[in-house]
Amino acid sequence: MTLPAKDLHTMNRAELAALVNQALDHVETYQGVSQGDAYGRGIKFLVEDKVQLGLAKEQMEAAGRIFRQREREARRDTDALARQSLRGVNRLEVMNPLKQKAEASQTRLQGGRLFLHTEQGLAVQS
């Protein structure tokens, strides 16, 4: 708040009332907030943001690892089914479990893909 260039004794009642009102507004606005407090509050928010970004990065990396693992499992199970089929093994007791395992791996892969995309979406929003 800046003081007027005019001497306070020469001001009329309306000008003094406006000056007092301005001073009271200034006190209410900045009451109890020092520069150190404001700086500390700002640093606190920066640290919290950095921690949140670090957690989001870790979650993204974990989601990526899970997705890559599920992708390897799905590829392995699908390859096992294809190998048995190419060998001419068409017995139900052999092929049904392989087919079920390959389908389950594909389902887990889709879940991992959805989780990864969700994490990426959340990271972009942050």
N, C-alpha and C positions, 0 to 999 in steps of 0.2 A: 504494500500500500504506500502510496506517495502522498506527502502532505501538499496542500495547495500553496501556491506561491504567495497568495494573499495572507496578510496578517490575520490571525484568528480574532483579534479585537475589532477588526473592521468588518467582519462578516456579519450579515444579517441572520435572523433566527432561522430562516428556511435553509440557508447555506450551511449553518452549523448543524442543523438536524440531519441534512443529507450526509455531511461528513461523519457524524456520529453513527448514522445508520451504516455507512460504508465500513467504518472501523469495526462495528459489531459483526457485520457479515464476514469480514476478514478474520476476526478472532474465531468465529464459529467454524469457518472453513478450515483454518490451519491450527486449531486448538490441539495441543499435545502432540503434534507431528513435527519432529525435528528432521533435519536433513539426514541425519544418521538413521533415524527410524525408517524414513522413506527408502533410503539406500538398502537397508537391511531387508525390508519387505520385498524390494525389487530383486535382490540377490536370492532370497528364499524362493521366489517364483521361478527364477532362472534355474536354480538347482533342481527344483521339483520337475520342471520341464525336461531337463537333461536326464534325470532318473527315468521319467516316463518314456523318453525316446530310447534310452538304453534297454528298458524292459521290452518295448515294442520291437526293437531290433533283435533281441534274444528270442522273442516269440516267433518272429519271422524266420529266423535261422532254424529254430526247432521245427516249425511247420514245414520248412523246406526239406530238412533231414527226414522227417516222417514221410513226406510225399515221395522223396527219392527212394526210401526203403520200400515203401509199398509198391512203387513202380517196378523195382527189381524183383520183388516177390511175385507180382502179377506176370511179369515177363517170364520168370522161371517156371511158374505153374502152367502158363499157356504153352511154353516151349515143351514141357514134359508131356502135356496132352497131345501136342502136334507130333512129337517123336513117337509116341506109342501108336498114334494113328498111322503114321508113315510106315511103321514096322508091320502094319497089318493086324495089329492087336485090336480086335473088335469085341472082345468079351465084355459083357456088361459089368462083371465084378471088378474088372480092371479099369475100364473107361469111365464108369459112373463116378467113382471117387475122384478121379483126376479132373473130370469135368466140373464137379461140384467145387473142388478146391480152386480151379481156375476161375470159376464164376465168383466165388467168395473173394478171391484176390482182386478181381476187377471191381467188385463192389467197394472193398476197402480203399482201392485206388481212387475211385470216384469221391468217397468221403474225404480222403486226404486232399484231393484237388479242391473240393469245396472249402475245406478248412484253410488251405493255403490262400485261396482267393479272398476268403473272409478276412484273414489276417492282413493281407495286402490292402484291402479296402479300409480296414481300421487304421492301418499305418498312414494311409493317405489322408484320412480325416484328421488325424492328430496334428 
